Amino acid sequence: MNNKILKIVFVMNLVVLNAFMGFTVLRSYVESAEEEKENTEENIIRSLQINDDTSCSNNCISYIDQKIASITPVVQKEVVQRELVVTQAPAQQTIVTTEAKTKSVNYMPIPGAGNTLETSWTVIEGSDFYLSKVDYPGITEVYFEANMKLKNGNGKGYLRVYDVTNSRAVDGSEIETSSQTSEFVSSGMISLWEGYNHYIIQARSLTADTTYFESGRLKIISER
């Protein structure tokens, strides 16, 4: 009986001892954790100390930024691309209007009359005239027209317009006949030079018969 009591007492003491030891170890662990926490917070506070009265240390700024970031909602920026639409103005249309031109025909009489038996070009006296193209605005064509004949009608007789001012025969002005009676003859289009020029009629014969210049004129065509 006494042995059982002793065993019971021994077991109870052992339980109490174990409980006491466990409590002691747990208390020591808790105290150590609290001390470590205090040391950590103290280190953080020290790291966050202000360098001077007006500025914050780098660690301080970093810590503040972290705290702000943890409580500040993230705002997503939406980038909106806008399509640039360029409206091109319609091309301007050029309207070309064509005005109807009026053609006019004028005749300039050539004075004088005469004849020659010479085979070389000979001046018909009194057939002088003066002309400037500016006297006929819009001039486009000029023709030499004459009444002429060749006595007896053997061979050919010739007439032409001569530019005394420029010492040249007027291009295209030469006409001819083999008729022994008066005949109206027209040249092709002649070429008059610019300026106020002195003109005269010349004649010649390639036969023994006489070439006659009876009358003449210039046919002048203009468009305006």
Order of alpha helices (4+ residues) and beta strands (2+ residues): alpha-alpha-beta-beta-beta-beta-beta-beta-beta-beta-beta-beta-beta
